[in-house]
Every structure is written in structure tokens, then in C-alpha cells.
Amino acid sequence: MEWWAYMAFFFGGLGVLLLMGLPVAFAFTLINIIGVYSFWGGDIGLSQLILSIDSSISTFVLVPVPMFILMGTVMFHSGVAYKVIDVLDEWMGRIAGRLSLLAVGAGALLATLTGVAMGSVAMLGSTLAPEMEKRGYAKSMTLGPILASGSLAIMIPPSALGVILASLGKISVGKLLIGIILPGFLLAAVYAAYIVIRCTLQPSIAPPYDVPPTPIGRRVLDTFRYVVPLLSVIVVVIGTIFMGVATPTEAAAVGTLLCFILAKAYGKLSWKVTKRAVGAAASITVMVLIILTGSAAFSQVLAFIGVTSAITNLVIDMDVHPIWILILMQVVLIFLGMFLEQTSIVLVTLPVFMPIVIAMGWDPVWFGAIMLLNLELATLSPPFGLALFVMKGIATPDTTMGDIYRAALPFVGLNLLVMGIMIAFPDVVLWLPSLMVR
């Protein structure tokens, strides 16, 4: 049987199972069982599958995933993150598109605090969307900024998805987390610039309104009371990684401890909050790790039957400029992003993409950052981006999916713009990692 027939069997079978509604973890597991039994010698193959599952999650590199997720759930369930939005609101004044800018600012800050994209969208949507509609904001300027800024959690560390991508792709976790800092904040700045320009040219989509003045002393005090301590947690996490003082795993553990201490200091930590936060983090983590076990075995089967090497050789032998190969890979990711959630996309594509990246001599950190931005784009991509459905669930009853799609499209374009900058200027990603203390 030719390699392309094997590939059609595996990817086709996986696609059919997913379309049938089978959870990703179970779909991968079923395909793996069939594959290893057929191509690895029956019972011996099944034994090898068990060993693969054990080795894929018994690794120190993956420990930051539950820690980063727990940081986010503590911030959400304790209610501390909501106070941050109030403080940012005090500083906005009467600038054009004030509430839309608040969504971007809060989204960027919540991204550094939580690393959980869907949670940020749900929180910002339920908090800001009703107020924006009350003030007469157009749906495009209500839904779009919330959708886009909530998904910044993927591109601004700590990023649980970034850890997963780095682990599966054998990329330095610390370098990737540091490398996405500039692109993440560049994306937030581009969002903010778009909002200000559009609201200045079209005032009707974000009507100005009187804002009760807040004394400067109160604003400064609230900033030091609520924002600075939370930012300090991120400075500790990212700073210790950057300076080489701690591994990403150690930094994540310290950051989680500090989040619990802050919640206690604000009087928000109770047994009920702790139980809900730990329970939510455990549920998400177990789901992610189960999917990871299936992906690891999936990539091994593809390598064993020669699919990975065949695709790599086919790409290398193509008589085109390498940039077109990179663009084609991004197009594949964008297409998959319309139908699959981000973790599934990483698990399906990375075993095929990383050998090509190595063969082409591309920097894995640079490619990983570009891929993460594309996965961030996937949350916004019609028709099936997850953030779109989260927004539909919390939006007012008169909001249609068409409204949400139209609101998301300009921000899809802005993501593509930043992706182009990252491809044209790799130092946007690689400069900060080059300064890290080894």
C-alpha cells in the first residue's frame, strides 16, 4: 500500500469520526488502536500503544499546562479578574470607542492572567456586551473587539496551548512563551488602532457619552491595589523564565501559588471558590492530556508507516520558494480552524509539519509562534470558530450568527496582517528569546 493510501485511511477515518460527533480524544484512540493493531503486529502493537501513552504524558514539560489553567480558574472563580476591568474602565476617559478599547485592554490583561481563551470571551462578553449595547454601540463594534481580545489568551503568555505546542513539537517551552510576547502585544495594539480609527471615522457605531469623572487619586490607588499585584504575578512568571532562574514548570507553580495568595489577600478565597477552581482546572487538564496521548501515538504510527517522511520529501522536492510552502501550511491551518478547535488542529498537523520545518531549516520557535497566531485566528474563523459560538451563547437573543460573523471578519484580517509581519520580520518573534539568560 502506498503512503498516500495510508494517509487517506488515517486522516479520512479521523475526519469521519469527528464529523460523527465522537470526542477528539476517543477518535484519536480508536484510529490508533486500529492502526497499531494492523501495522505493528497485533498484540505487540497494542502493548507499544500503552507504552506510548505512558511516555507522552509522563513528562516534566507538560506540568505548566495544569498550572496555567489553574491560575485562570482561580482568577475567574474568585472574581478578582472582574475588578481589573473596573480599574481599566476608570482610566479610559472619553476616547473614541471607549468600551471597545476597554474590551481590548481587558482582554490583553486577562490573557496575561489566565491563558484561557474561551473563558476570557465569556467573561468579557457577559460583562461588557450589555453595557455596549445600552450605549448604542453597533453590533460590529460590540461583538468584534470582545471576540478578538478574548482570544489574545493564546498569544500572550502564559499560554497553555503554547506549552502543548512546544511539548509536541520538541520546541523550547521557555523560548516559545517569551517569543510570543511581542507578537501578542502587537496584535492588541493593531486591534486598538483599528477601533480608534474606525470609531473616529464612523462615530455612529460607537456614540460618545458622558462619563462620571473619577478622581486621579482613586484611579492610582485602585491601580496599585488591583492591577499592579496581578501584573506582578506575570512579571514573576515570565521574568524568572526569561532570566533563567526557573524552568517554565517551576515558574508556573510559583505563579499559581501567588494567585491563591492574592485571592486570599482580597478576601475572595473560600473553600467553595477553591473547589470550583480546582475542579474546573482538573476537568480541562484531563481532557487536554487524554487528547495528547492519542496524538503522540498517532504521530508515531504515521512515522512508522512512512507517511511523515514521504510528505517531508515531497515538500522538499517541490520546485517553489520556501515561503510558498510556509504560506500553504498556514492556509491548511486556517481551513482546519474553521471546523476544529485549536488543540485538535495542533495534534493533527504538528506531526506532519515539524519534520518539514526541520528539513527547511526554519527556526522552530519562529514557526511555533506563527502557528499559535494562526490558532488564535481559528477561534474567530467562520463558520465554526469556538469563540463565535461562545459569543452566541451569551449575546442578546436578537443577535444572529450572521451578526457575529460580520463582526469577526475585520479582526480576522488584522490577524492576517500581523501574521504577515511575523513572516516578513522573524525578529519580531526571535529578538526577545535571543536575550534570554541560558
Beta strands, then each sheet from edge to edge (+ up, - down):
end
